[in-house]
Amino acid sequence: MEPLLNYPWAFGFLLACILGLSLELGRRVGVSSQVLQHSERKEQMVAIRDGLFVLVSLLLGFTLTLAAARFVERRSLLIDESISIGTAYLRAGTLPQPYRDHSRKLFQQYVDARLDLDNAGLNTAQVVEASNRSKSIHEELWTDAAAVAELKPTSVTTAYINSLNQTIDLHEKRMAAYENRVPLTIWSLITCVSVIAVFTRGLTLASRFWLNLVLAPLTIAIVVALIADLDSPSRGFIRLDQRAMQRLKADLAIQSAH
């Protein structure tokens, strides 16, 4: 199921089809079992149906909260990282030559690597390449910082090292947030409960009507696809706004030109 969740709206379409078939199957079972002809059976199934749809609503609300929190975290970390890189770049201007120009050039390359990582999408090779490039730049920046600290151990150098250390930490935090998604167990539970709820809905239908076959399955599928889209960091209509990192790239280019 995990690869399918990377394509949230395809997952939603598939779920809508499954729920529609479950509804029709439930209707046929209800007709053959004469559920509506027996008042006690009808009352029992209506009670079960209503309870299951309440459970589906609670599960969707809970999952939406999880996905929204993860999306906000990824957005916050992106902004924090752009601020941290910008601060470290400015403090790199206090380093002695040749470390100053070399470090600033590395920071410009680092911003490009971060943008490439965010734009890699589902291309695993590009994600690995951009991540490895980021780590390589970390090592070069840290090597320069260590050399400056040994050569000229001042409070200004310490401030720069702290900014660089924060930038490196934010890389790991962003990678962890990228991998932190709604567990598959919850998606499986939502799918199973939704299928059962729609099946019981079919048991209480007296006749086939196309709106009955479409409305409930489609509504659940749209909400599920929306949550999966929000939870997917690399695919779908809801993507992280990269303008903070793009502005940083433009600002660094202007500063380096002066």
N, C-alpha and C positions, 0 to 999 in steps of 0.2 A: 504493500500500500504506500510505502514511503516515496518511491519514485513517482507514483500517481499524484501525490500531494504536492509535488513540485509543479504540477499543471492544475491549479485549483479549479478552473472553470471546466476543464475536461472531466475532472473528478465530480464536479457538481452535476454535469450533464449525465454522467454514468449513474450517479446516485438517483437522479430524477427518473431515469428509465427503470432502475431496480424498484424504486418506490411505486411507480405506476403499475408495474407488473404485480407487485405485492398487493396493491389495492384491488386490482382485478381478480387476482387469485382469492383474496379474502371475500370478495363479493360472490364468487362462484361457490366457495365453500359455504358461505352463509345461506345461499339459495338452496343448495343441496341438503344442508342441515336444518333448514326451515327455522332459522334463528328468529326471524321476525314474526313467525306464526305462534311462537310460544313466548308469552309475556315475561316469564321468569328468565328465560335465556336472554331475551332482549335486554332486560334490565341489568343483568350481570355483564353482558358484553359492553353495554353503554358505559357502565361504571369503570370497567377495565380500560376501555378506549379513552375516556376522559382522563383517567389517572396516568396513562401512558403518555398522552400528549402534554400533560403538565410536566412529566419527567423529561420529555424531549426538550421542552422549553427551558427547564432548569439547566440541563446539560449544555444546551446551546449558549445560554447566558453565561454560564461558568467558563466555557471554552472561549467565548468572545472576550471575556475579561483577561484570561491568560494570554491570548494572542495580542490583544491591545497593549498589555503591559510589556510584552516582549518587543513590540514594534516601537513603543515609546523609548524603551531602553536603548535599542539600536540607534534611534534618531538622536538621543541625548549623547551617546558615546561618540557618534560621528561629529557632532558639534564640539564636544570636549576635545576630541583629537585634533580638529582643525585649529582650535584655539591654542592647544599645547604646541603644535608644530609651529604656528606663527610666533609664539613667545620664544621658543627655542631658537628659531631663525634670527629673531632680533638680538637675543643674547649671544648668538654666535658672532655677532658683529663686534663683540668685546674681546674676542680671541686674537692672539698675535698671528701674524702671517707666518707661514702659508696656510695655517689651520683655518683662518677666518674664511677665505674664499673657497677652500675645499669643502668645509662643512656646509656653507650656504648652498653650494652647488649640489651637495648630497641631499639637502633638504628639499630642493626643487625636484630632484629625481624621486624623492620619497613621496611627495604629493602625487606625482604621476603614477607611481606604483599603487598608491591607495585608491586613486580613481579607477585604475585598471582592475583592481580587486573588486570594487563595488560594481563595475560594469561587466564582470566576467559571467554573471548569471549562472547557468547550469554547466558551463564548460569547466569541468574539473581540472583540466590541464592548465587553463588560464588562471584559475584560482590558485593552484599550487605554484605556478610560475610567479605570479604577483606577490604571493606570500613569501616565497623564498627570496625574491628580490628585496622585499621590505626587510627581511632578516639580515640580508647581506649588507644593506645600507646601515642597519643598526650597528653591525660589527665595525664598519668603517668609521661611523660617527663616534662610537665608544672608544675606538683606538685613538682617534684625534683628541678626544676629551681627556683620556688617560695621559697622553703625552703632554698636553697643556697643563694638567694638574701637577705632573711631576716637574715640569719646567717652571711654571709660575703658579704656585698654589695660593690663590687669593680668594676673597669672598665672592668676587665677580665670577671666577671660574666655578666655584661651588654652586652658585645660582644657575649657571648654564648647565652643569651636570645634573642638577635636580630637574630642570626642564626636560633635558634629554631622557632622563630616567622615566619621567612621567609619560613622555611620548612612547617609549618602548612598552611601558605597562599597558597603555591604552590599546596598542596593537593586539596584545593578548586578550584584553577584555572584549574588543570588538570581534575577534575570532570566536571567542566563547559565546558571545551573544548571537553571532551568525549561526552557530551550531545548536543553540538553545531553542528548541521548538516544542510545540504541543506534543506530548507523548502519543505514540501510535495506539496505546491502550485506550486512550480517551476517544480517538477517532473511531476505533473499532466498536467501542461502547455506543457512541452516537449512531453509527450505522446500524447496529443490531437493534437498538431500541426504536429507532425510526422505522425500520422495516416492520417490526412487531406492531408498533402503534398504527401504522398505515394499514397493515393487514387486518387489525381489529376494526379499523374504520370501514374497511370493505365488508366485514361481516354484518355491519348494521345498515348496509345500503339495500334498498328494495329493488332498484333497477339501475342499469348502466346509463350514466349521463357524462358526457365528455368533460364537463367542468369538474365533476367529482374526481375524475381520473387525473386531472391536471393540477388543480389548485393546491391541494395539500402536498403532493410530492414536489411540485415546482417551488413552493414557498420554502419548504425545508431545504431543498437542494440549493436554492439561491443563498440562504443564510449560511449553510455549510461552506459553499464555495467562497463566500465573502470572508468568512473566518480563516479558511485555508489560504486565501490570497493575502490577508493581513499577516498570517504567520509565516508566509514564504518570503525570505529576504532577497530572493534572486529571480522571482518569476511572478507574473500576474500584472494586474492594473495598478495595484497599490505598491509603489516603490519608495524607497528612501529619497528624500530631496537632497541632491548633491550640491546645491548652490553654495553652501558654506565652504565646501572643499574647492569648488570651482572659483569662488571669489578669492580664496587663499592663493590658489595657483596664479591668478591674475595679479594679485598684490605682490607676490614674490617676484614675478617677472618684471614688474615695474621697478621694484626696489633694486633688483640686480642690474637693471639698465642704467641706474644713476651712478 
